[in-house]
């Protein structure tokens, strides 16, 4: 039962973190800007993290592009998704750019021996303070078309994709990192405005991350803690068979589910396969401690999330920079500089 993804505090793995990474409930590690100083340093941190683990880990990062790009120096500067269509001559050209930049982003992250970047964003660019230009467009049809191309590019690179934030964070203003958003719209409005990209792309997504947003017309719990959203709608109605990640349990909107261990239990009970316990070290430790009794009661299971999401063989950065497709993608980036 390797069901928790944790984070690290700095650019080197501490002894305490070695012990945490080795905990049998830890199935993944997510990297942030604070973990990056250079490509060489990051590769060594990744190596040490994998070596410290007691079972294979899913290593992840939020490296979407725009303001959500954790690694900068030595990496291509990927534009925010919302800038691609406005700076393209046609929807068809925008789709081509999305495919090539999806390949580029994924290829550079894979070159660091990191399995996944949590992308693409499938939210609609509506009124959300935290989504905005992270979304591809303001219409569901355009988001679906552009995201499909981005997904194709990521898959070409060998990276599995994670659609977020189900069922859609773009139509509620508050930022779930610092507040508790409530989307008061009826089911019919959500189904028409926000859900279409998840419906259209469910069969080509390898993973999904639900939103820490409450949609009271459907359930009184945030989507990531809601069995109705995850089991009845996402699994049963949409037929999604991939991995479900929780969003970070330390976010303000997750507090409605109780303390960190209660949030982890609620998310797993609702249907999440792996929960993110980040940006709160004491909270993450409490989650792992709470899971020890559960681990003792079951047979040790392999990390099924790793088996489903692990990267395939990838080019190292020097070889990648000699790849013709990398140079073609650099040329496309020029319009966004």
N, C-alpha and C positions, 0 to 999 in steps of 0.2 A: 504494500500500500504506500506507494511513493506519490503523495498527493499534494505536496506543498512546494511552491516556488518561492525562494527567498532572495534577498539582495545582499550586496557587500558594501562596506563602508568607504573603501578607498581604492588605491591603485595597487595594493599588495594584499595578499591573503593573510590574515592574522591567524594566530593559533586558535583563538576562539572560533573563528569562521571555519577553520579546517574541521573542527569538531562538529559544528552545525551542519556543514555540507555532508559530513559522513552519517548524519542521522538517517535512520531508515525511512522516515517519512518524507525526506527531502527528495524531490524528483526533478527539480529545476533550479536555475539561478538566472536572474535578470540583471543586466548591466545598465548602468546609468552614466551620465556625463562625468560624475565624480570618480568613476572607475577607469577613466581614459586619460592618459597623458601622451601616449604615442602608440603607433601600431605595434612596435616591438614589445612595449610594456604590456599592451592588451593581450597579445598572443601568449606571453608568459603567464599572465594572470589566468587566462583561459586554461592553459596547460595545467597550472597548479590546482585550479578548481576541479577539473576533471579527475586529476590524480587523487584528490582528497576524497572523492565520492565513494560511497559504498555500493552504488549501482549506477548505471549510465544515466547521465543527466540531460535534460532538455535545457540548452543555453539560449537565452532570448534577449532581445533589446527592442525598444521602441525607436525605430529608425525610419520613420515614414517619409521624411523630407520636410522642408520648411522649418518652422520653429521646433518641430519634434524630430530632431536628428541628433542622436547622442554623441556620435563620433564626428569630428570635424577635420582636424589637421590630417592631410594625407588621403582623405575620402572625398569623393565627388559631392558637390553641393547640390542636393536634390531639391527642386522647388516644391513649395506647397502644392498639393493636388489641385486646389482651386485656381491656380494660376495657369494650368496647362491649357484648358479649353479657350480661355480668353486670348491667349497668345498663340493660338493655332489658326490656320487659315480655314479650317473646316473641321467638322466632327471626325471625319475619317483620319485627318492628319493628327488630331489629338489622340485618337486611339492608337495610332502608330507610335507616337511619342510615349504614351503611357506604357505600352508594351516594352519599349526599349529602356525606359527609365526604371521600370519594375525589374527588368533583368539586371540593370546596372546596380541598383541598390542592393538587391539580393546577392549578387555575385561578390560585391565588396564585403558584405557582412559575412558571407560564407567563407571568404578568404581568411577571416579571423578565427575560424573553427567555431563559429556561433551558428546554431541550428536555424533559428527563426527570428525574423523581425515581425513584431505584431502589426501586420498590415494585410490588406488595405482597410482604410476607414470607409464604411458603407453608409454613413450618416448623410442626411440631406443638409445642405448649407441653408439653414433657416434662421432662427433667432438665437442659437446657442452661443454663449460667450466662449466656451472651451473648444467648440468644433470649428465654426467659421471656415477659413480657407483650408483646413485639414480635409474637408469634404471635396469631392471632385466637382460637384455642381449643385444647383438648387432644385433640380428636378430628378425624380427617381429614375426616369428613363435614361437620362444622360449619366447618372451615377452608375447604373447597371452596365451600360455600354463601356464606359471608361474603366471601371473597376475590372470588368471581364478581361480587358486587354492588359491591365496591370498584373492581374493574376496569371495570365498566360506568360508574361515576361518572368515573373518570379518562378513559376514552374519550369520554364526553360533553364533557369539558372540552377535548379535543383533544390529550391526552398519551398517548404510547405507554407500555406497562407492562412491568415487568421482574419476573418471579417469582424469588424467591431463598429458600433457598440449596439448589439441586438437589444430591442427591436428598432432602435433609432434614438439618438441623443440630440439630433439637430433641431427639433421643434420645441425644445424647452430651454429657457434662457439661462437658468442657474448652472454654475460649474460644479459638478459632483465631487471634485477634489476638495472644495471648501464649503459646500452647501448640500442640501438634500432636495434635489429637483423633484417636482411633482408635475406630471403631464396630465392635465385634467381632460384632455380631449376624449371623445368616445372612440370605441374600438374601430368603428367604420372609418374615422379620420386617420387613425394610425395605420390601418390596413391599406388605405389608399395612398397616403403620403410617404410613410417611412418604411414600411415593411417590404415593398416590392424588390429592392436590391437583394435582400436576404432570401426572398422567395425565388427570385430569378437565378441566384448564384449558389443556392444551398448545395447543389450537387457537385460544385467544383471548389468548395471551401473545405480545407482540411481541419480547420478549427474555427471557433466563434467565441468572442468575448462579449458577454451581456453588459448592458448599461446599469449603473447604480442609479436608476431612475424609477420612481413609482408611477404606475399607470393605473389609477384607482378604478377605472371602469373595467379593468381586467383582474387586478389583484391589489391587495393593500401592502404587498411587499415589493421592494425593488426587484427588477427583473432577474438579477443575478442570484437572488435568494428565493425565487418563486418557482415552485414545482409546476404551476400552471403554464408559466412562460416557457420553461426549459423542457419539461416533459410532454405536456399536452400540445403546445403550439410548435415549438422548435423541433422536437423529436417526432411526435406523432403526426402533426398536420403538415409540416414542411419536409418531413422525411430526412432530417439532417442526421448523419451517422458519424460525424467527426468528433474531435475533442472539444469540450467546453472548458474554457478557462474563466475563472472569476476575474473581475477587475481587482485592483489593489484593495485589500481589506482594510487598509489604514485610511482610505479616503473618507471624508466627512460623511458622505451619503451612505456609507456602509454601517455607520454607528447605530442605525435603527435596529440592526440585528443583534445588538448586545456587545459584549467585550470581544476581543480578537478570537479566542477559542470558540465562542458562540457563533461568531460570523463564519468561521471556517466550517463548523458543523452544519450551519444552516445552508451554506452554499453547496457543500457536498451532498447534503440530504436533498436539496432541490434538483441536483443533477449535474453540478460541475464535476469535472474529472480532476482538475488541479486548481488549487486556490493560490493566489498571490498574496503573500504576507511580507510586505515591503515597507520601507521608510518608517519602521517602528520595530527596532530590534527586540525590545522587551516583549512586545506583542507577538512577534514571530516565535520567540523562545517559548512563550506561553502556549502558542498553538502546538508546537512540537511536543511539549510536555504533556499537553492534554491528549495527544494522539498516542502516547506510549502505551496506555492501557488497551487501546483498540488494537495496536500492533501486536501486543502480546496474545490477543485472543484469536488471531487469524494466522494462517500460514503466510510466510513471506512471499509476496507476489512480485513479478518483474515490473519494471516501469513501463506500463503499456503506452503511456504518452510518448516516451522516448521511442519506442518501437514504431509508433505511428507518425512521428514528426521529425525524427533524426534526419539530418542532411545527408545527401549522398556525397561522393567524392567531389571536391571543389578545387578550382585553380587557386594557387597562392597569388598574392598581390603582384609580385613581379611578372609572372606569366599572364595574369589577367590584364595588366597594362600593355602587354604586347598583342592582345587579342584584337582582331579587326572590329569586332562588335563593340568593344570598350571604346575604341577611338570614334566609332560612328555615334555612340551615345554622347561622348564629349562634345561632338559637333552640335548635337541637338540641344545640349545644355547652354550653348552660347546665347540663345535667345532669352534666357532667363537671368543672365548675369547683369 
